[in-house]
């Protein structure tokens, strides 16, 4: 009657919270990890050490895709992410650090820890890539939202377990029940009987004199569909807070192109802009930047060149864009062919007074 194991909290359903955050953050991380980081100068891609670090091997222990996926996870989950450069030019993601803020001079970072190693030096803001997420209170929002949803979710799970639980009683008529050895043998028999009922589809229980086993009727409770609705409701709120269309989270196919475009515009592009701005400021000095050197991030496209072939042909043949502009728009690098610099008009695009007949 007083066993504390019988008292189980219903609000600590942390799995639902972890699943929602992991689903949303991993979706964003997978998309951004497919981006290509280009170092450009006057529209020409420079494939140097920085290009290799950003796209192939940022450090000795991480691939570029896993590196950027980790950056996105820490940025969203912790609301900040610190990337430092080691003495061997490796890009390392800090697991822990202390930030000292100043008003008119650069902030500093002390006790920077990467896994099991803590740097003794102090990093200045100009030495690191420091990223902050948009919503400062996102973690607090998720935590407060989870307090309500988690309590409701936990209670419904308990109801469902209670609904499908096998409950029974055992009546004993014996004069030797108080004997310790008899009690041990009887308890062992009851435990094996319960285990057989729990695990086997078909269980046979021997009937004995003075021993009666009776199952009780199960009570009603929440259905599995109702539990899923509560879990999906929490997931939807987390997705909306991160700018992810709810339809994409649930894998709905209706208007998937429109939902994908919205996610790229309102979720992925703002994050890439943060990374680009910080990279431009830290990897490229002011003189080089004003001379035309840039970090250009080419995110993964939800359409390929064959999907936009007709539109590309129309833009090219009408003289709206030249070849280089179109190649850049569809993610291709520029070429040395001079014909791509020219604007061309085909299919008799001309003014009406230049047509044959003159009066038309």
N, C-alpha and C positions, 0 to 999 in steps of 0.2 A: 504493500500500500504506500510506503514512503520511499520507494526506489526512485532516485532522481533520474535514472535512465528513461523512465516513462514520460518525463517532462521534456519535450522537444520544441525548441523555438521555431516558429513558422515564418518569421520575417527575414531570416538569414539565408535567403535563396540566392547565393552569390553566383551560381552557375548561370542563371538567366541574365544577370548583369554582364558577366564576362562574355557570354555568347553574343549579346547585342553589340558590345564595344568591339569585340574581335571581328565580327562580321562586317561592320561598317569601316573600321580602320584598315582592315586587311584589303577590302575592296579598293580603297583609295591608294593604299600602298602598292598594290599590284599594278595599278594603272600608271602611277608616277614612276615606278621602277623600270618601265619599258621606254621611258623618254631617253632621247639622245642629247647629251650636253655638248654643244659645239662652241669652239673658241673661234670667233670670226674677226677678221680685219678687212674692212671695206668689202664685205660680202664674200670674202674668200675664207674657207675653213682652214684653220691652222691645226694640224695634228701633231701636237707637242706633248711634253710630259703632263701638263695639266689635262689635256684631252684624254690621255691614257688613264689618269687617276680618276677622272669623273665618269668614265664610261666602261672601264675594264676592271681595274684592281685598285680601289682606293687605299687599301692597306693589305698587309700580308695575310690576314685571316678572313677577309670578306670579298665577295664578288660585288660588282657595282649594283646589280639588281637588289641583292640582299641589303647592301649598305643603305640605299635610298629607301627601301621598304622599312628599315629600322628607324631611319630619320623621321619618316612620316609618322610611324607609330609613337615615337617619343614626343614628337611635336604636338600631336593631338592628345595623347594620353596624359602627358605631363605639362602641356601648355607651353613647352619650351624645349629647345634642343641645342646643344653646344657641340660644335665640331672643331677640333683643334688639329694643328699640323705639327707632326713630330720632327725630330732632327733629320730623319731620313725621308722627309716629304710625304709620309703616310698621313692620310686623313682618318682621324679617330673620333668616334662618337663617345662623348663623356657620359658616364653613368651617374656621376655625382659631382657637384661643384658648389662653391660659395661665391656669389656675385656681390661685389661691393660697388654700389652706385654712387656716382658723383653728379654734380649739377653742370659744371662747365668744362670738365676734363673727361677723358675716356674712363669708362667703367673697367674694373679689373675682375679677374676670376682666379680664385685661390682654391687650394685643395682639390684640384681637378683629378678625378679618379676614372680610369678606364679599366674595367674588370677588376683585377687584383693589384693594379699598379697606380700609385698616387704621385703626380708630378710635384716636385718641390718648388718649381718656378711659378711665378705669377704671370698670367696671360693678360694682355690688354685687349680691349675691344677690337683694335685693328689687327690683332694676331689671330683672331678666331672668326668662325662663322656662327653667329648667334641668331636663332630663329625663334619667333614667338607666334603663337596661334592667335586667331582673331578674337575668339570669345574667351575672356579671362576667367569667366565663371562657369565654363562648360562642365568641368569635373563636379563642381558643387551642384549644378543643375541636374546632372545625371544621378548623383548621390541622393538628392532630395526627392527626385522622381522615383528612384528605386525604393525608397522607404515605403511609399504607398503601393507601388506595383509589386514589390517583393513580398510585402505582407499578404496582399491579396493572392498572389501566385502561390505562396507557400501554403496558405490556408486551403486553396482549392486542390493542391496536390495531396494534402493530408486527407481531405474529403474523399478524393478518388481512391487513395489507398484503403481508406476505411470502408468504402463501398465494396471493393473487390476482396477484402480480407476474409479469410476463413476463420470463423470464430466458433469455438466449441467448448463443451463442458465435459468433465469426467466425474462420474459418481462412483465412489468406492465403498464397499461393504466388507470390511476385514477387521479382525481383532488384533492383528499383528502390525498395523500400520505405523505404530509408534517405534517399532524396532528399527534402528539405524540401517541395518543391512537390508531389511525389507523395503524401507523407503528408497534406498539407493537403487535396488533392482527395479522397483516400480517406476522411479523417475527415468531410469535408463530405457525402460520399455516405452514409456510415454514419449520420450524424446525421439526414439526411432520411429514411432508411429506418426508423430507430427512431421518428421522429415520425409517419410514416405508419401504422406498426403500432399506435402508442399512440392516435391520434386517429380513425382510419378503421375502419369496420366491415369493409370489404373492401379489402385492400391487395395490390398486385402488386409483387413484387420481381424485377427483372431478374437472371437468372443470368449470371455471367461466369466465364470460365476463371481458375482460381486463387483463386476467391472462394466460400466455403461458409458459409452462414448456418444455424445449428441452434438450435432452441428446446429448453430443458430442461424437465423435468416440475416442476410446482409442488408444494411441500411442504404438509403439512396444518397447520392452526392453529386458533385459536379462531373459533367462528362468531359472526355478528353478534348473535344472540340472547344469547349468553354475555356479550358486551361490554355489551349493554343491561342485563343483570341487574346487572352491577357498577356501572354508572352509576346505575341506579334504587336500588340499595342505599345508595349515598352520599346520594342525594336524600332517601330515607326517613329517614335518621338526622338530617339537617338539619331536616326537617319536624317530627320528634318533638321536637327540641330547642327549637323555636319554638312548640310546642303545636298544630301543624296536623295534623289527621287525615290519615293516609297516603292514604286512599281519595279524598279531595278533590284531592290533588295529582295523582293518576293519572286523575282524571275518572271514577271508578267510579260507577255509578248506583244500586247496591244500597244501601239504607238511607241515601240521600243526605241526607234530612232530619235524621236522627239525627247524622250526621257534621257537618252544618252547624251544628246546635245545639251540639255539643261544641266546635267551633271558636269560635263566638261566646262561649261561656261561659269557656273556658280560654285563649283566645288574644286575641280582640278586646276583650272587656270589661275585662280587667286593664290593657291598654294605654290604653283610653279613661279608666279610673279614674285612671291616672297623670296624663294630660293634664288631666282635670277638677280634680283636687286642686291641681295646680300653677296652673291658671288661676284657680281660686277664691282662692288665696292671693295672687296677684300682681295680678289685675285688680280685685278687690273687697277693700276694706279691712275690718277687723274689725267696725266699727260697722255697716256696710251688710250684712255677712254675718249678723250676729246679728239684724238687722231683717228677714231673709228673702230677701235677694238672693243669687242663685246662678247658676253656669254649668251649664246642663243640656245634655248631649250626647245627641242622639237618633241612635243608629246605624241603619244600613240594616237593614230587617227582611227575613227570608227568606220571609215569608208576608204576603199583603195582607189587607185588611179582609174581602174576600169569603171567604177561607179560614177565617176565625174568626167569621163571621157567626152561626153557630148557637151557638157558645160565648158570644159577647157577648149574644145574646138570652137565653140561660139565666141568665147572671149578673145581667142587668138585671131580668128578670121574677121572679127569686127574691129580690130585695132584697139581694143580697150586695154589689153595687156600684152607685153612682149614675152618671149620665151623664158627669160630668166625669172620674171615675176611669177609666171605660172609654175615653173619648176620649184620655186621656193614655197609656193602656196601648198603644193601637194607633197612637200617633204623631200624633194630631190635636190642634190647639190648642183651648183651652177657649173657650166662647161665653158670651154674657151671658144666654141663655135661662134663667130661673129653674127651669124644669122639670128641667133637668139636675142641679140640686142635690138633688132629692128622691130618696128610695128608694121604689121601687114594687114591689108584689107582684101578679102576675097569675096566671091559670090556677088560681084557687081554692086557692092555697097557704094552708092553715089547719090548726089542730089538729084531731085526730080527734073530740074531744068537742063541736066546734062544727058538725059535719056534721049534716045532717037526720037525724032518727031518734034522735040523742042517745046511743043505746046502742052505736053502732058504734065 
